[in-house]
Amino acid sequence: MIKLNKIYTKTGDGGNTALGNGERVLKDSLRVSAYGNVDELNASIGVVTLYATQVLKGKLKNIQNDLFDLGADLCVPISKKNNHRLRLSKGQIETLEADIDKMNEILEPLNSFILPGGCESATFLHLARTICRRAERSVVSLKSQEEINNNTLVYLNRLSDWLFVASRVQNQENSSEVLWSPGKNK
């Protein structure tokens, strides 16, 4: 269990930070950027919960917990001595996929792209989706340089899909989905 008695340590004042294995790296390293983007995504999902129904709020809280697991996974480089560390599992991805399938059952097929927006909860879900895509890109950059648990990348890819479908559900419940009209303002 983590114990935080003192929030500031002054050990990062020079621009470096400690990874989960104790190794010190620059704060702008690919690894720190990746889990920092995941942290921003998690905070944006916290904003969504302010506007969510109780059912959606429960699902979002589970996702936030998964994102902490994902960040913990990313902050400890893969090595033989770190194999016992917390790693994101395939089961967490499968939960998202099952949820996407269930939500899709009540939605009409799309014939156009959707403009990000609609009701409040859908708008913030779209914002979280774009932050999720940025987090995914940063994990791809990290993967190009270092070994990672591939489940982290798959989870983020699936989560962006989940956020998109959840935004559609929220807009359907509020009759507020807005479709893109190509060339409308020519």
N, C-alpha and C positions, 0 to 999 in steps of 0.2 A: 504494500500500500504506500502511496505517496504521502509524505508529510512535509508541509510547507510552513515553517515557523516564521521565516523572514522572506519577504518578497524581493527586496533588492539585495544583491550580493556584491555589486560593483565589479564582478569578474568579467562582464561583457563591455565594460566602458571603453575598451580598446578596439571594439569592432569584431570581436570573436565570441563564440558561444560554445557550450558543451553539448555534444550529441548524447544520446541515451546510453552509450557505452563509455562515456567519459572523454572521448576524443574531442579536442578543441579544433574548431573550424571557423572560417570567416562567416559573418552573418549573411553575406550575399552569396554563399555557396549554393550550388544547385539543390543540394539536399535541404538546406534550411529554407530556401525559397519554396521548394515543393511543399514541405509541411507547413510553412507559413501561409501559403495559398489555401491549403486544406483548412487551416484555422480560420481564415477569412470566410471561407465557404460556410463553416460551421456557425460563425457569428451571423451570417446573412440568413441562415435557416432559423436561427433564434428570432430574427425579426419576423419571419413568416409566421411563427407561432403566435404572434400578437394578433393576427388576423384569421387564424385557422379555426375550423370547427374542432370539436373535441376529438373526433375520430382522426382527423388529419394531424392534429397536434400530437397525439400519441405516436403516430407513425414517424413524425418529424423528430420527436425526442429519441426514438430508437435509432434513427439515422444519425442524429448528433452523437450518440454514443458510439456508433460504428465509425464515425469520422475521428473521434478521439483514438479509437483502436488503430485506424489507418495512420494517423499522425504518429502514434507510438511506434508503429511498424516502420515508417519512413525515418524516424529519428535514430534508429539503431541499424547501422550498416549490416548487411548479411555477411556472416562469417561462421566458421565451424564452432567457435566458442559462444556465438550469440544465437544459436539454433533454438534455445529454450525461450527466447523472448516472444512477446506478444506479436503475432502475425495475423493479418486479416485472412479470413477463411473463405472458401468457396461457398459455404453455407450462407454467409452474409450476402453474397452476390445473388444466390438463388432466392433469397427472401425478397430482394428487390424485383427480380424477374417475375416471381409469382404475384407480387403486388401490382406490377405493371399490367400483367395479363388480366387480372381481376378488374382493374380500373378501365382497361380498354374495352371490356365487355359492354359497358354502358355508353360508350362514345360512338358517334357516327364517324365513318371513314373520312379522312381529309381529302379535299379536292384542291386545296390551296395551302400556301404557307400561312402561318398565323402571326399577326403582329403581337409583339410582347406587350401585354397590358390586360385590360379587362377589369375585373373586380380587384379589390385590394390584395387579397391573398394570392390570386393568380399573377398579379403584377410582381409581387415580391418573389414568387416561385420562379418567374422568368428571370429576375435579377440573379437569384441563387443559381439558376441553370447556367448563366453566362459566367459566373464566378467558378462554377464547377468545371466548365470547359477550360478556363484558364489554369485551374489546379491540375487538370488532366494534362494540359500541354507542358506544364512544368515538371510533372512526373515523367513524361516522355523524354524531356531533356535530361533529367537525372538518369533515366534508364539507358540513354545513349552513352553515358560516361561510367556508370556504376551498376552493379547487380542490385536488383530490387525484387521484392515479392511481386510477381506479376498480378496477383489478385488486387493489389492497390490500384493499378491502372484499369483493370476490368471493372472494379467497383465504381470508380469515378465515371467511366464511360456509361455504365448502366444507370448510375445515379442521375446523370444529366437527362437521360431518357425518362427516368421516374419523375423528375421535376417537371419536365415538359408535359407528360401525361397528367400529372396531378394538377397542373395549371389549367389544362383543358377541362378536367372534371370540375374544378372550382368555377370556371367560367360557364360551363354548362348549367351548373346549379344556379347561377346568377344571370343567365341569358346575356352574357357579355363578351363572348368570343368575337374577335375582330379578325377577319380574313384579309390577307394581302390582296390588293388590286393592282396587278402589274401595269405600270404606265399611267396610272389614274390621273396624275397631275401634270402630264406632258403639256 
